[in-house]
Amino acid sequence: PPGNLSDCPNGSRWVMDVFNECAQDGRDIASIVLGLVSICCFAAASFPQFYQACKTGIMDQALSIYFLLGWLGGDLLNLIGSFLADQLPLQIYTAVYYVLADLVMLSLYCYYKVKNRGGGFAAPINAAFIFLSLGMVSTVSFLGRGAAVAQDPATFKGRSLLSAHVDELGSKPFSRSEIIGFTVGSVSSVLYLCSRGPQIYTNYKRKSTVGVSYSLFALVMLGNLLYGLSVLLKNPEPGQGEGNYILRHLPWLVGSLGVLSLDVVISFQFLAYQRGRPGTREERGALLGEQGD
C-alpha cells in the first residue's frame, strides 16, 4: 500500500506516498525526477509537429508513413507491456496518451495525403480516427479493470521507472511474465529504431526538411536522454548486481539511447538542408509572383 515503508526503512516518504517506490538516496530521487521530466518531453513532442502540419500543409510529403507506423507500433507494444509488467497508473495513462497522439499524427498525415491529391475523403478519415480512439480508450479501460483485479508483484517492471520494487530479485532466472515483458520491450525498441530509417531516407531524397518540426525530434532526443540517465542512475535492488540490473533494462536502454543516436543524424540533416531548396508553397508563391510581374 502507498506510504508503507516497512520494506524501505530509509526511503523517502513523499516518493513512497506518490509513486509507491523506494528511494533510498539522492541517486534514486534524481532517477525519478529525470524519469518524470522525460515523460513530459515525450508528451509535448507531438504538438510542434501538429502546428507545423497545419502551417505548411505538406505533412504527407515531409514525413515518412513508415516512420509514423513504426512509432505507433512501438508505442502500442509499450502500452501492452505496461499491462504485462503491471505498471503504475501513471505509466499506463502516459502510454495511452502516446498511442492517441500517434493516431492524431497518422490521421493528419492521411488527411493531407487525400487533400493534396484533390480527394474528398477527409470526413471518412476523421471518422475512422474517432472510431479507433474510442476503441483504444474502451480497451484500456477494460484492461485496467482486469489489471486491478489480478496483480502479480513479481512481474517484470520493464520500462517503468516509478513502479514499486520487490526485494530478493537478485540473480534469479527470468520468470514467464518477465520473459514476455522482455520480449515485448525488445520488439518495441526494434520498431523505434527501424522507424528512423525511412524518415532519414525521406529527408535525404527531398534534400529538405520543410514540413518537419525539429522541435519534435529535439524533445524526443531530450526525453530519451533523460530516460536513459534515469535508468542508469537507479540503484539496483537489494542483492541485485549492476550487471543483472542492466540486463533486465537492456531493451529499453537500447531503444532510448539507440533512437537518440539516430535522431542526431536527423539533426544534422536539418542543418545540412537548412538552405536547401524551398518548400512546395514557397516555390509556388515565387512562380506566381513572376507571372504577375
PAMARZA-950462 format. One line per 2 residues: number of its first residue (from 0); for each residue z, x, y of N, C-alpha, C. Coordinates in steps of 0.2 Angstrom, whole numbers, plus 5000, padded with zeros to 4 digits. Atoms other than C-alpha are relative to their C-alpha. Layout:
# PAMARZA-950462
NUM> Z/X/Y/Z/X/Y/Z/X/Y ~ ... $
END
This chain:
# PAMARZA-950462
0> 5000/5004/4994/5000/5000/5000/5000/5004/5006 ~ 5000/4996/4994/4997/5006/5018/5007/5001/5002 $
2> 4994/4998/4998/5011/5016/5025/5005/5003/4995 ~ 4996/4998/5006/5018/5021/5008/4999/5008/5000 $
4> 5000/4993/5000/5022/5040/5010/5004/5003/4994 ~ 4997/4997/5006/5030/5042/4993/4997/5005/4996 $
6> 5004/4995/5003/5016/5052/4986/4997/5005/5005 ~ 5002/4995/4995/5013/5061/5003/5006/5001/5005 $
8> 4993/5000/4996/5031/5065/5009/4999/5004/5007 ~ 5001/4996/4994/5024/5077/5023/4994/4998/5004 $
10> 5006/5002/4997/5009/5067/5028/5002/4996/5007 ~ 5000/5003/4993/5005/5059/5045/5001/4992/4999 $
12> 4999/5007/5001/5012/5041/5046/4995/4996/5003 ~ 5005/5005/4997/4999/5034/5058/4993/5001/4996 $
14> 5006/5000/5005/4985/5041/5046/5001/4996/4994 ~ 4999/5004/5006/4993/5033/5031/5000/4993/5002 $
16> 5000/5007/4998/4995/5017/5041/4993/4997/5001 ~ 5007/5002/4998/4977/5016/5047/4995/5001/4995 $
18> 5005/4999/5005/4967/5024/5034/5003/5001/4993 ~ 4997/5000/5007/4979/5024/5019/4998/5007/4997 $
20> 5002/4993/5002/4975/5043/5017/5006/5005/5002 ~ 4995/4995/4999/4987/5058/5015/4997/5005/5004 $
22> 5002/4995/4995/4985/5070/5030/5006/5005/5000 ~ 4994/4995/5001/4997/5085/5026/5001/5004/5006 $
24> 5000/4995/4995/4992/5096/5041/4995/4998/5005 ~ 5005/5001/4995/4981/5098/5056/4993/5001/4997 $
26> 5006/4999/5003/4967/5103/5045/4997/4993/4997 ~ 5002/5006/5003/4967/5086/5036/4999/4995/5006 $
28> 5001/5004/4994/4969/5077/5053/4993/5001/5003 ~ 5006/4999/4997/4954/5086/5060/4994/4998/4996 $
30> 5005/5003/5004/4944/5081/5045/4999/4993/5001 ~ 5001/5007/4999/4947/5063/5048/4997/4999/5007 $
32> 5003/5001/4994/4943/5064/5066/4993/5002/5000 ~ 5007/4998/5000/4927/5073/5063/4996/4995/4996 $
34> 5003/5005/5004/4923/5060/5050/4999/4994/5004 ~ 5000/5006/4996/4926/5046/5062/4994/5001/5005 $
36> 5005/4999/4995/4915/5054/5076/4993/5000/4996 ~ 5007/5000/5003/4901/5057/5063/4998/4993/4999 $
38> 5001/5007/5001/4902/5038/5059/4997/4997/5006 ~ 5002/5003/4994/4900/5034/5077/4993/5003/5002 $
40> 5007/4997/4998/4885/5046/5079/4995/4996/4996 ~ 5005/5003/5004/4876/5038/5064/4999/4993/5002 $
42> 5000/5007/4998/4880/5020/5070/4996/5000/5007 ~ 5004/5001/4993/4872/5024/5088/4993/5003/4999 $
44> 5007/4996/5001/4857/5034/5081/4994/4996/5001 ~ 5006/5004/5001/4845/5019/5079/4999/4997/5007 $
46> 5001/5003/4994/4847/5012/5097/4995/5004/5004 ~ 5005/4997/4996/4837/5025/5106/4993/4999/4997 $
48> 5006/5001/5003/4823/5023/5094/4997/4992/5001 ~ 5002/5007/4999/4823/5004/5096/4998/4999/5008 $
50> 5002/5000/4993/4822/5007/5115/4993/5003/5001 ~ 5006/4997/4999/4808/5019/5113/4994/4996/4997 $
52> 5005/5004/5003/4798/5007/5102/4998/4995/5004 ~ 5002/5006/4996/4799/4993/5114/4996/5003/5007 $
54> 5003/4997/4994/4794/5006/5128/4993/5002/4999 ~ 5007/4997/5002/4779/5014/5120/4995/4995/4997 $
56> 5004/5005/5004/4773/5000/5108/4996/5004/4995 ~ 5004/4997/5005/4766/5013/5096/5005/5003/4994 $
58> 4996/4998/5005/4780/5014/5084/4997/5001/4993 ~ 5004/4999/5006/4768/5012/5069/4996/5006/5000 $
60> 5004/4994/5000/4759/5027/5074/5005/5006/5001 ~ 4995/4994/4999/4774/5038/5079/5004/5002/4994 $
62> 4995/4999/5006/4785/5035/5063/4996/4999/4994 ~ 5003/5000/5007/4780/5038/5045/5004/4994/4996 $
64> 4997/5006/5004/4783/5022/5034/5004/5003/4995 ~ 4996/4997/5006/4789/5034/5020/5006/5003/5003 $
66> 4994/4998/4997/4802/5041/5032/5005/4994/5001 ~ 4995/5006/5000/4809/5024/5035/5002/4997/4994 $
68> 4998/5002/5007/4808/5019/5017/5005/5004/4997 ~ 4995/4995/5003/4817/5035/5011/5006/4999/5003 $
70> 4994/5001/4997/4830/5032/5024/5004/4994/4998 ~ 4997/5006/5002/4833/5014/5019/5002/5001/4993 $
72> 4998/4999/5007/4833/5019/5001/5007/5004/4999 ~ 4994/4997/5000/4846/5032/5004/5006/4996/5002 $
74> 4995/5004/4998/4857/5020/5014/5002/4995/4995 ~ 4999/5005/5006/4855/5007/5000/5005/5003/4995 $
76> 4996/4997/5006/4862/5019/4987/5007/5002/5003 ~ 4993/4999/4997/4876/5024/4999/5004/4994/5000 $
78> 4996/5006/5000/4881/5006/5000/5002/4998/4993 ~ 4998/5001/5007/4880/5004/4981/5006/5005/4998 $
80> 4995/4995/5002/4890/5020/4979/5007/4998/5004 ~ 4994/5001/4996/4903/5014/4992/5004/4994/4996 $
82> 4997/5005/5004/4907/4999/4980/5002/5004/4993 ~ 4998/4997/5006/4907/5010/4964/5005/5005/5001 $
84> 4995/4995/4999/4918/5023/4972/5006/4996/5003 ~ 4994/5004/4998/4930/5009/4978/5002/5003/5007 $
86> 4998/4997/4994/4930/5015/4996/5003/4995/5004 ~ 4996/5004/4996/4940/5008/5010/4995/4995/5004 $
88> 5004/5004/4997/4933/4993/5020/4996/5003/5006 ~ 5004/4996/4994/4928/5005/5035/4994/5003/4997 $
90> 5006/4997/5002/4916/5014/5024/4995/4995/4998 ~ 5004/5005/5003/4909/4998/5016/4996/4997/5006 $
92> 5003/5003/4994/4906/4990/5034/4995/5005/5003 ~ 5005/4996/4997/4898/5005/5040/4994/5001/4996 $
94> 5005/4999/5005/4887/5007/5025/4995/4993/5001 ~ 5003/5006/4999/4882/4989/5028/4996/5000/5006 $
96> 5003/5000/4993/4878/4992/5046/4994/5005/5000 ~ 5005/4995/5001/4867/5007/5041/4994/4997/4997 $
98> 5006/5004/5003/4856/4996/5030/4997/4995/5004 ~ 5002/5005/4995/4855/4982/5043/4996/5004/5005 $
100> 5003/4996/4995/4850/4995/5056/4993/5002/4997 ~ 5007/4998/5003/4836/5002/5044/4996/4994/5000 $
102> 5004/5006/5001/4830/4984/5041/4997/4998/5007 ~ 5003/5002/4993/4828/4981/5060/4995/5005/5002 $
104> 5005/4995/4998/4819/4998/5062/4993/4999/4996 ~ 5006/5002/5005/4807/4993/5047/4997/4994/5003 $
106> 5003/5006/4997/4805/4976/5055/4996/5002/5006 ~ 5003/4998/4994/4800/4984/5071/4993/5004/4999 $
108> 5006/4997/5002/4788/4995/5063/4994/4996/4997 ~ 5005/5005/5002/4779/4981/5054/4998/4996/5005 $
110> 5002/5004/4994/4779/4971/5070/4994/5003/5004 ~ 5005/4997/4996/4770/4984/5080/4994/5002/4996 $
112> 5005/4999/5004/4759/4988/5065/4995/4994/5000 ~ 5005/5006/5000/4752/4970/5065/4998/4999/5007 $
114> 5002/5002/4993/4752/4968/5084/4995/5005/5002 ~ 5005/4995/4998/4742/4984/5087/4993/4999/4996 $
116> 5007/5002/5004/4729/4978/5074/4998/4993/5002 ~ 5003/5007/4998/4727/4961/5083/5002/4995/4995 $
118> 4999/5006/5005/4735/4951/5069/5005/4995/5003 ~ 4995/5005/4998/4746/4936/5071/5005/4998/4995 $
120> 4995/5000/5005/4759/4939/5058/5007/5002/5002 ~ 4993/4997/4997/4774/4944/5069/5005/4995/4998 $
122> 4995/5005/5002/4783/4927/5065/5002/5001/4993 ~ 4998/4999/5007/4782/4929/5046/5004/5006/4999 $
124> 4996/4994/5000/4788/4947/5048/5007/4999/5002 ~ 4993/5001/4998/4803/4942/5058/5004/4995/4996 $
126> 4997/5004/5005/4807/4928/5046/5002/5003/4994 ~ 4998/4996/5006/4807/4940/5031/5006/5004/5002 $
128> 4995/4995/4998/4818/4952/5041/5007/4996/5000 ~ 4994/5005/5000/4831/4937/5044/5002/4999/4993 $
130> 4998/5002/5007/4830/4932/5026/5003/5006/4996 ~ 4997/4994/5003/4833/4950/5020/5007/5001/5003 $
132> 4993/4999/4997/4848/4952/5032/5005/4995/4998 ~ 4995/5005/5002/4856/4936/5027/5002/5001/4992 $
134> 4998/4998/5007/4854/4941/5009/5004/5006/4999 ~ 4996/4994/5000/4861/4958/5012/5008/4998/5001 $
136> 4993/5002/4998/4877/4950/5021/5003/4996/4994 ~ 4997/5005/5005/4879/4937/5007/5002/5005/4994 $
138> 4998/4995/5006/4878/4951/4993/5006/5004/5001 ~ 4994/4996/4998/4890/4962/5002/5007/4996/5000 $
140> 4994/5004/5000/4902/4948/5004/5003/4998/4993 ~ 4999/5002/5007/4901/4943/4986/5003/5007/4996 $
142> 4998/4994/5003/4903/4961/4980/5007/5002/5003 ~ 4993/4998/4997/4918/4964/4992/5005/4996/4997 $
144> 4995/5004/5004/4927/4949/4984/5002/5003/4993 ~ 4999/4997/5007/4924/4957/4967/5004/5006/5000 $
146> 4996/4994/4999/4930/4974/4973/5007/4999/5001 ~ 4993/5001/4998/4946/4967/4980/5004/4998/4994 $
148> 4996/5002/5006/4950/4959/4963/5001/5006/4995 ~ 4999/4995/5005/4947/4974/4952/4999/5007/5004 $
150> 5001/4994/4996/4951/4991/4960/5003/5005/4995 ~ 4998/4995/5004/4952/5007/4950/5002/5006/5004 $
152> 4998/4994/4996/4962/5021/4958/4997/5007/4998 ~ 5002/4993/5002/4954/5035/4948/4992/5000/5001 $
154> 5007/5000/4999/4936/5031/4953/4998/5006/5005 ~ 5002/4994/4995/4926/5045/4962/4999/4998/5007 $
156> 5000/5001/4993/4928/5045/4980/4993/5001/5004 ~ 5006/4999/4997/4911/5052/4984/4999/5001/5007 $
158> 5002/4999/4993/4905/5051/5002/5006/4998/5004 ~ 4994/5003/4996/4922/5043/5008/5004/5006/5002 $
160> 4995/4995/4997/4932/5054/5019/5007/4997/5001 ~ 4994/5004/4998/4945/5041/5023/5003/4996/4994 $
162> 4997/5004/5005/4949/5034/5006/5007/5003/4998 ~ 4994/4997/5002/4966/5036/4998/4999/5004/4994 $
164> 5001/4995/5005/4968/5051/4987/5005/4999/4994 ~ 4996/5001/5005/4975/5052/4970/5002/5007/4997 $
166> 4997/4994/5003/4986/5066/4963/4997/5001/4993 ~ 5001/4998/5007/4983/5075/4947/4992/5000/4998 $
168> 5007/5000/5001/4964/5076/4949/4999/5007/4997 ~ 5000/4993/5003/4965/5095/4946/4993/5001/4998 $
170> 5006/4998/5003/4951/5101/4935/4998/4995/4994 ~ 5002/5005/5006/4949/5085/4924/4993/4999/5000 $
172> 5007/5002/5001/4932/5081/4917/4998/4994/5004 ~ 5002/5006/4997/4922/5068/4926/5000/4994/4995 $
174> 5000/5006/5004/4925/5050/4920/4994/4997/5001 ~ 5007/5004/4999/4911/5037/4918/4999/4998/5007 $
176> 5001/5002/4993/4914/5030/4935/4998/5006/5005 ~ 5001/4995/4995/4914/5047/4943/4993/5003/4999 $
178> 5006/4998/5001/4898/5052/4934/4995/4995/5003 ~ 5005/5004/4997/4889/5036/4940/5000/5001/5008 $
180> 4999/4999/4993/4896/5039/4958/4996/5007/5002 ~ 5003/4994/4999/4890/5057/4957/4992/5000/5000 $
182> 5007/5001/5001/4873/5052/4951/4997/4996/5006 ~ 5002/5004/4995/4871/5038/4964/5000/5005/5007 $
184> 5000/4996/4994/4876/5051/4978/4995/5005/5000 ~ 5005/4995/5001/4864/5064/4971/4993/4997/5002 $
186> 5006/5003/4999/4849/5052/4971/4999/4998/5008 ~ 5000/5002/4993/4854/5046/4989/4999/5006/5004 $
188> 5001/4994/4996/4854/5064/4995/4993/5002/4999 ~ 5007/4998/5001/4837/5067/4987/4995/4996/5005 $
190> 5004/5004/4996/4830/5052/4996/5000/5002/5008 ~ 5000/4997/4993/4837/5058/5013/4996/5006/5001 $
192> 5004/4993/4999/4829/5075/5011/4993/4998/4999 ~ 5008/5001/5001/4812/5068/5005/4998/4996/5006 $
194> 5002/5004/4994/4812/5056/5020/4997/5004/5006 ~ 5002/4996/4994/4810/5070/5032/4993/5003/5000 $
196> 5007/4997/5001/4794/5077/5024/4994/4996/5003 ~ 5006/5004/4997/4782/5063/5029/5001/5000/5007 $
198> 5000/5001/4992/4789/5062/5047/4998/5007/5003 ~ 5003/4994/4998/4786/5081/5049/4993/5000/5000 $
200> 5007/5000/5001/4769/5079/5042/4996/4995/5006 ~ 5003/5005/4995/4765/5064/5054/5000/5003/5007 $
202> 5000/4997/4994/4771/5074/5069/4995/5006/5000 ~ 5005/4994/5000/4760/5089/5064/4993/4997/5000 $
204> 5007/5003/5000/4745/5078/5061/4998/4997/5007 ~ 5001/5003/4993/4747/5069/5078/5000/5005/5005 $
206> 4999/4995/4995/4751/5085/5087/5004/4997/5006 ~ 4996/5003/4994/4763/5074/5097/5006/4997/4997 $
208> 4994/5004/5002/4780/5066/5096/5001/4994/5004 ~ 5000/5006/4996/4776/5052/5108/5001/4994/4996 $
210> 4998/5006/5004/4784/5036/5102/5006/5001/4996 ~ 4994/4998/5004/4798/5045/5093/5006/5002/5005 $
212> 4994/4998/4996/4815/5046/5101/5004/5006/4997 ~ 4996/4994/5002/4823/5063/5100/5007/4999/4999 $
214> 4993/5002/5000/4840/5055/5103/5002/4998/4993 ~ 4999/5002/5007/4838/5048/5085/5002/5006/4996 $
216> 4999/4994/5004/4837/5065/5077/5006/5004/5003 ~ 4995/4996/4997/4849/5073/5089/5007/4997/4998 $
218> 4994/5003/5002/4863/5060/5085/5001/5001/4992 ~ 4999/4999/5007/4859/5061/5066/5002/5007/4998 $
220> 4998/4993/5001/4860/5080/5067/5007/5001/5001 ~ 4993/4999/4998/4877/5079/5076/5004/4997/4994 $
222> 4996/5004/5005/4883/5066/5063/5000/5004/4994 ~ 5000/4996/5006/4878/5077/5048/5004/5006/5001 $
224> 4996/4994/4999/4885/5092/5056/5008/4999/4999 ~ 4993/5002/5000/4902/5084/5059/5002/4998/4993 $
226> 4998/5002/5007/4902/5076/5042/5001/5005/4995 ~ 4999/4994/5004/4899/5092/5033/5006/5004/5002 $
228> 4994/4997/4998/4913/5100/5043/5006/4997/4998 ~ 4995/5004/5002/4924/5086/5039/5002/5001/4993 $
230> 5000/4999/5008/4921/5088/5020/5003/5007/4999 ~ 4998/4993/5001/4924/5107/5021/5007/5001/5003 $
232> 4993/4999/4997/4940/5105/5032/5005/4997/4995 ~ 4995/5004/5004/4948/5093/5020/5004/5004/4995 $
234> 4996/4996/5005/4962/5101/5009/4999/4997/4993 ~ 5001/5003/5007/4959/5099/4990/5006/4996/4998 $
236> 4994/5003/5003/4970/5088/4980/5005/5004/4997 ~ 4995/4995/5003/4987/5095/4974/4998/5001/4993 $
238> 5002/4998/5006/4982/5105/4959/4993/5001/4999 ~ 5007/4999/5000/4964/5105/4963/4997/5006/5003 $
240> 5003/4994/4997/4954/5121/4966/4995/4998/5005 ~ 5006/5001/4995/4942/5124/4980/4994/4999/4997 $
242> 5006/5000/5003/4928/5126/4968/4999/4993/4997 ~ 5000/5007/5003/4932/5109/4959/4999/4995/5006 $
244> 5001/5005/4995/4933/5100/4976/4993/5001/5003 ~ 5007/5000/4998/4916/5107/4982/4996/4997/4995 $
246> 5005/5003/5005/4908/5102/4966/5000/4993/5000 ~ 5000/5008/5000/4914/5084/4967/4997/4997/5007 $
248> 5003/5002/4994/4907/5083/4985/4993/5003/5001 ~ 5007/4996/4999/4891/5094/4982/4994/4995/5002 $
250> 5006/5004/4998/4878/5080/4983/5000/4998/5007 ~ 4999/5002/4993/4885/5074/5000/4999/5005/5004 $
252> 5001/4994/4995/4886/5091/5007/4993/5002/5000 ~ 5007/4998/5000/4868/5095/5001/4996/4995/5004 $
254> 5004/5006/4997/4862/5078/5008/5001/5001/5008 ~ 4998/4999/4993/4871/5081/5025/4997/5006/5003 $
256> 5002/4994/4997/4868/5099/5028/4992/5002/4999 ~ 5008/4999/5001/4850/5099/5020/4996/4996/5005 $
258> 5003/5004/4995/4845/5085/5031/5000/5003/5007 ~ 4999/4997/4993/4852/5094/5046/4995/5006/5001 $
260> 5005/4995/5000/4840/5109/5042/4993/4997/5001 ~ 5007/5003/4999/4825/5098/5041/4999/4997/5007 $
262> 5000/5003/4994/4830/5089/5057/4999/5006/5006 ~ 5001/4995/4995/4830/5106/5066/4992/5002/5000 $
264> 5007/4999/5000/4812/5108/5060/4996/4995/5005 ~ 5003/5006/4996/4808/5091/5069/5002/5002/5007 $
266> 4998/4998/4993/4817/5098/5084/4995/5005/5003 ~ 5005/4996/4998/4805/5112/5085/4994/4997/5002 $
268> 5006/5004/4999/4791/5100/5084/5000/4997/5007 ~ 5000/5003/4993/4797/5091/5099/4999/5005/5006 $
270> 5002/4995/4995/4797/5107/5109/4993/5003/5000 ~ 5007/4997/5001/4780/5113/5102/4995/4995/5003 $
272> 5005/5005/4998/4772/5096/5106/5002/4997/5007 ~ 4998/5003/4994/4781/5093/5122/4994/4999/5005 $
274> 5006/5000/4995/4765/5097/5132/4993/4999/4996 ~ 5006/5002/5004/4753/5091/5118/4996/4995/5003 $
276> 5004/5005/4997/4740/5078/5120/5004/4994/5002 ~ 4996/5006/4998/4746/5062/5129/5000/4995/4995 $
278> 5000/5006/5005/4751/5046/5120/4994/4995/5001 ~ 5005/5004/5000/4740/5032/5117/4999/4996/5007 $
280> 5000/5004/4993/4745/5022/5133/4998/5004/5006 ~ 5002/4996/4994/4743/5037/5144/4993/5002/5000 $
282> 5007/4999/5000/4726/5041/5138/4996/4994/5002 ~ 5003/5006/4998/4721/5023/5140/5000/4999/5008 $
284> 4999/5001/4993/4728/5022/5158/4995/5005/5004 ~ 5005/4995/4996/4718/5038/5163/4993/4998/5000 $
286> 5007/5003/5001/4702/5031/5156/4998/4994/5005 ~ 5001/5006/4995/4704/5015/5166/5000/5002/5007 $
288> 5000/4997/4993/4708/5025/5182/4993/5003/5001 ~ 5006/4997/4999/4692/5035/5180/4994/4995/5001 $
290> 5005/5005/4999/4682/5019/5178/5000/4996/5006 ~ 4999/5004/4994/4689/5011/5193/4998/5004/5006 $
292> 5003/4996/4994/4685/5026/5204/4992/5000/5000 $
END
